[in-house]
Amino acid sequence: MTISFMQIYPAKAVLALALVEQRVTWLETKRIEQWERSHYLSRYNLAYFENAARLGRLWGLFEESRLVASAVLLDEDPRWQDYEKAPAWYVHNLASAVDKPGAGAEFLHRAEMKARELKKQFLRLDCRTGAKKINAYYEEKGFLYTGECEEPFYKGTLRQKKL
């Protein structure tokens, strides 16, 4: 079985959105507060993912031709403006297929390898403050607590992994 990590093109952005929608439903059934359906899906819609793909920022983990995990990887993130200015990739909208345990972790591993290749010093992300399960997951993956961020409708915990 071939597993590949690559950029997703605009025509395939709908696949990333489908993973996000699937993950939102899964989060709801597990009672994990991370992505509130109406707010999240209205902001992170097909146009958002297509634009990220056009800009070369939408990445995917493929098993053969099936997308099993995806995220938007940014070089800058305003949520981190008060922190060390260092070359980093900022992980947003990470979603994996619910029937592929470990796909999210594998995506993060591949993103980390690619970030090192690109001379990045950190892999950074945020998740909802108070969401114990997702914070514990990222802690287990080596993403250390760095601080907090706040926006309308969202208070997040900033986490980073030094590469």
Stockholm file with secondary structure:
# STOCKHOLM 1.0

chainA/1-163         MTISFMQIYPAKAVLALALVEQRVTWLETKRIEQWERSHYLSRYNLAYFENAARLGRLWGLFEESRLVASAVLLDEDPRWQDYEKAPAWYVHNLASAVDKPGAGAEFLHRAEMKARELKKQFLRLDCRTGAKKINAYYEEKGFLYTGECEEPFYKGTLRQKKL
#=GR chainA/1-163 SS CCEEEEECCGGGHHHHHHHHHHHHHHHHHHTCCSCCHHHHHHHSCHHHHHHHHHTTCEEEEEETTEEEEEEEEESCCGGGTTSCCCCEEEEEEEEECTTSTTHHHHHHHHHHHHHHHTTCSEEEEEEETTCHHHHHHHHHTTCEEEEEEEETTEEEEEEEEEC
#=GC SS_cons         CCEEEEECCGGGHHHHHHHHHHHHHHHHHHTCCSCCHHHHHHHSCHHHHHHHHHTTCEEEEEETTEEEEEEEEESCCGGGTTSCCCCEEEEEEEEECTTSTTHHHHHHHHHHHHHHHTTCSEEEEEEETTCHHHHHHHHHTTCEEEEEEEETTEEEEEEEEEC
//
